[in-house]
Amino acid sequence: MKSQYLKITAILSVLALIFIARLAYLQLFTDRYALNAANTSIKTEYIIPQRGVIFDRNGKIMVGNQPSYEISFTEALIKPDFDTLDFCHLMKISKQDFIKRINAIKSEKYYSKLTPMTFMKNLSREEIARIQEIIFKYPAFNIVSRPQRQYEVSTSGNLLGYTNEVNDRDIKKDSLYYLPGDFIGKTGIEKSYEKDLRGEKGIQYIQKDIRLRNVGPYKNGTLDKEVVTGKDITLTIDYDLQRLAEEMMVNKQGAIVALDPSNGEILVLATGPDIDPNLFTGPDKTRNLYKLQMDTIYNNRPTFDRSLQAAYPPGSTFKLLTAAAAMQMGVMDENTIFPCGGGFNYRGLRVKGHGGADPLIPAIQVSSNCYFSYAFIAIMNKYPGNPTKGVDEWKKIMSSFGVGEFLNNDLAVGAKGRIPSGEFYEKRSGKKDWSSAYTMNGSIFNGMGQGDVLLTPLQMANSIAAIVNRGWYFTPHIVKSIDGKPNPDPRFKVKHKTLVNPKHFEPIIKGMEAVVLNGTARSLKSADFTMLAKTGTAQVPQGKDNSIFVLAAPAENPKIVIAAVMEHAGFGATWAGPAAAVIAEKYLTGDLKREHLYKKLTGASFMPEYRRQWDAELKKKGLYKEPNKDSVRIQNIEDSLKFIKNDQIRAKLIYKRDSLRLKVKTQTPKK
């Protein structure tokens, strides 16, 4: 019994010694508990770093910084004799507004009497100059300098993104860094490269007396941490091209994307409608963001980046991929001829088309609906009685081109599009062998880029890069370098190879060349450089066809690949084609030689078609109201003001608009 007692005593003694040793270490050799114990007398103050500057590939500053000022409030520092009216007079606010702001602060989730909370934000330098001489009388209130973004460009708001105050979700994701009142990248580059752009906060431990007045740095500042400025980022974007594309997309919905096929660098990522990023700064920032997010009239949705998020039927541009897959699957070759006689006829289905019984290259040249519909039937019939197996093999080949899949790049948003599987059609038809219902389930139209196939503009451009590279591509990406060093992300150094044998791309590329030389895009042929192209006119149920065009130039060694989509515009060669040709010409020659193409695009508006569709939808829902004719004229002027730069013309239009507004106002009966 005595021996057991001694053992227990020994064990407890050892545990006590370990505990005492650990406690001594924490108290004598670390500051962890010293700081916690002195929490009421040692306060942590953070220094907010400048965010990194964003440049385009040519060194043009797109986003910089400017000082922004706030007034913070710490309840524990408020004096008993605080003069509310005098302070309100200094801040030029009413007493009611003061009470409202203080109550709002106290109701915040992370509120603490000891923590500085934002009382007023977005103060100008002039306001701060007036306030700072007197604010020392009110120690509970302090001036805080917080860097704010300054945009040096007036387009590309979706691409660049914006910063805003952190919310609960942001804080939970990184509670070791973010505090209430901090800013974080919410969209675009600001979001996807947040950790590089934000830098690292500086930390100062300040000793305070019992009245929370500063008495000096804790331990002479040896525990302080220096602020680290955010890293500068150089984009792959060529802003001259980007601005050109955005100008051509005014009063249009759609996108223009351009890539360097040799490395996957994105040269242009333009979406219509565009956003002026300057709306993301200043005192009206919150209101502007709300307006942009609520702008859904005519399906406008400016915050919806159509270059990355919109998935479209690719139309005839997809015929190039159909040919590649069909040849790889061994169901046709470049010399295969299908029975095309002025159109496509199959099991009671008739589709208008071009060309006759031709092999592959002439079929691409004239964009034969018949040829590529039969090519897709051959894909589905590769395994008789089992169309699912054929479609799944096709889907696997398509996935190797990066379509129907997320591209896993450095962009904040994106859509995977859709390449249907055999299971997709089994579910639709309700049976395993659905080959007897090709025409009913619409699968037959996949061959010509209609049916159930959906691609984003970025995927369209990337798939063309894979074709002109004879079967490989680098993942498209938007950042070229960080702090002057090449982007270290390993994802962008992997050469992805398609499942198509390189030899099958030769006739496809010859077909694309024939499209420009003597085919559906011959009107866009340039005297300065050669081109490979494919037109697309995709049918959509809402109204006029989507205009789609893909291009690579120069033909012998492509340095740029472009995909352009213009919603409800009509033929591919009429609208999307000229936009792509302008971008290629500017990039390859450094000049805009066919200015008439540029003027054609900047002078065109598809808003009437969008309005017609919007009105039709409202009528269908019973919500349509006949508009006042003057109101329509006002809207037309508003649309024109978006792209007219001439000051005299703008002044006349603004005068006319305001006159019509006054007329409408006086005619409106009072309720």
C-alpha positions, 0 to 999 in steps of 0.5 A: 500500500505504501509503495503504491502511495509513493508511486502516485506521489512521484507521478504527481510530482513529475507532472507538477514539475513539468507544469511549473517548467512550462509555465516558467517558459511561457512567462519568462521567455515568451510574450504570449501571456504577457501581452494577454495579461496586459491587454487593458494596457497594451493595445495593438494598432495596425498600419494598413498597407498600400495595395499593389499597382496593376499594370497592363503588359506594356507597363500602363498603370490601370489601377493605383492608389489614392489616400482615403480618410475615415473617422474612427470612434472608440467608446472607451475614450469618450470624455464625460464632458463630451460636447455632442453639438460642438462635435456635430458642428465640426463634422457638419452633421446633425445630432440625430445623424450622430446618434444614428451612427453611434447606435449603428456602430454599437449594433455591429457584430464585432463591436467593442468599447476598446476597438476603434470602429468606423464612424464616417468614411470617404472624407476628402483632403479638404475636409480632413485639413479642416477637421484635424486641427480641432479633432484632438479635443475629442480623443474618442474620435481619430483620423484614419488614413486608408488607401483607396483604389484609383483607376487610371482607365475608364473601361474594363470594370469586370476584368479589374474588379473592385475592393470593398469592406469585409463581411462576416464570411470574409473574416471567417475565411481569414480571421488571422488577417482581416478585421472589421473595416478592412477592405478585400478584393470582391471581384475580378483581378482584385479578388483572384490576386487578393493575397498578392495585392493586399500586402501585410499589415504593420503592427505596433504594440502601444502601452496605454495608461488607465485612461487609454492614453499612449505612453509609448511603444511596448518593449521599445517596439521590438515586437512590432511588425513592419508594414509590407506594401502589396505586390505590383501585378502586370497583366497579360492584357494589352490595354490598347486592344482592350479599350478598342474591343470595349468601344466596339461593344458599346450598346451591344451584349456579348464579348471579345476575347483574344489570346496568344496561342503560344503561351495562353496569355489573355490579350483581350477580355472585353465584355458588353456592356462594360463598366467604368471602374471609377464607379467603384470609388468615392462616396457614391460607391455603394449606390453605384454598385447597387445600381449596376447589380440591379440593372437587368432591363433589356437583360443588360446585367453589366456585372455579368462578365459575358466573356467568362460566365456566358455560355453560348451555342457556338454555331458553325465555329464548332464544326471545326471541333466536330471534324477533329473528333470525327477524324480521331474516332475514325468515322471519317477523314478529310476525303469523306463525302456526305450526301449533301444536296442543298441541305440536310435531310434525315428522317423527316428533318430538313435543315437549310445548308450550303454546298453539295457533296464535298469533302472536308475543306470545301465543307468548312469553306462554305460552312455546310450544315449538312456535312457536319450533321452527318459527321455527328451522326457518324460519331453517334453510330460508331457503336451500333445500338449504343449511341451513348458510347459514341457520344461519351467518346466524343465528349472525352475528346472535347474535354481535352480541348478545354470545353465543357470543363472549368479551365482552372485559371486565375480568373475570379469567375467562369462557367464550364459550358456544356458538352452533353454526355450519352447519359444526358440523352438517355435521361431525355429519351428514357431509353438506352438506345436512343438512336431512333430519336436523333432528330427528336432529342436534338443531338444531331445539331451538336455537329453544327454547334447548335443542339445542346453544346454551350461554350464560353467566349474564352473556351471558344478562343482557347479551342481555336488556339489548340487547333492552330497549335496542332493539338496543344494549348496552355491554360489561358491566364491573366497575370504575366508577372508579380513584382517584376517576376514571371507568374510562378503559378505552375498551372500555366506552364503545363502544355495540355495535349488534346486527344486528336492526332496532330495530322488531323488538324492540317485539313481543318486549318486549310479549311479555315484558310479557305473561309477567308480566301474564298469562303464565308469571311472573304469580305474580311480578307486583309492585304497586310496579313493572312488569316484563318477563320470560321464564321458562326451564326447561332440560332437562339429562341429569343430573337435574331441570331447571335453573331459569332466569329473565330480568327487566328493570324497570321495563318502561317504562324498565329500570334493571336487568336480571337473569339467574338460574340455579339448577341442577337446581331445576325450573321457572323461575318457581318458583325462579330467578324469585323470586330475580330479583324480590327483587333487582329489588325491593330495587334499585328500591324500596330495601326488601324488601317481599316477604320471603316470596320471600327466605325461600323461597330462603334456606330451600331447599336443592338439595343432596339432588338434587346428592347423588342425582346424585353417588351415581348417578355413583359407582354407574355407576363402581362406586365407590359405598358405602352411607353411614352414616345418622349420617354423612348426618345430620352432613352435613345439619347441616353444610349447614344451618350454612352459612346459619343465622345465629341463634346459639342455633340454631347452638349446638344444631346444633353440639352435635348434630353433635359428638355424632353425630361422637363416635357415628360415631367410637366405632362405627368398627371399628379396623383 
